[in-house]
């Protein structure tokens, strides 16, 4: 699973067959819960995921957390 800091919020992205799945991540407890209300298009490449997350969650950007960054 790829884990991103999306403007300070940890989000996991995992490929399952032909589709991308999105998860809330708690790294301390290594727990993941599915996010069902956001869809990542199946045709996106792994390299395009950060830009997509930025587009979806850009309202959460702040001076402290201005970017989407892969952390794992």
Secondary structure, DSSP 8 states (H G I E B T S, - for coil): -EEEEETTEEEEEEEETTEEEEEEEETTTTEEEE--S----TT--GGGHHHHHHHHHGGG--SS--SEEE--
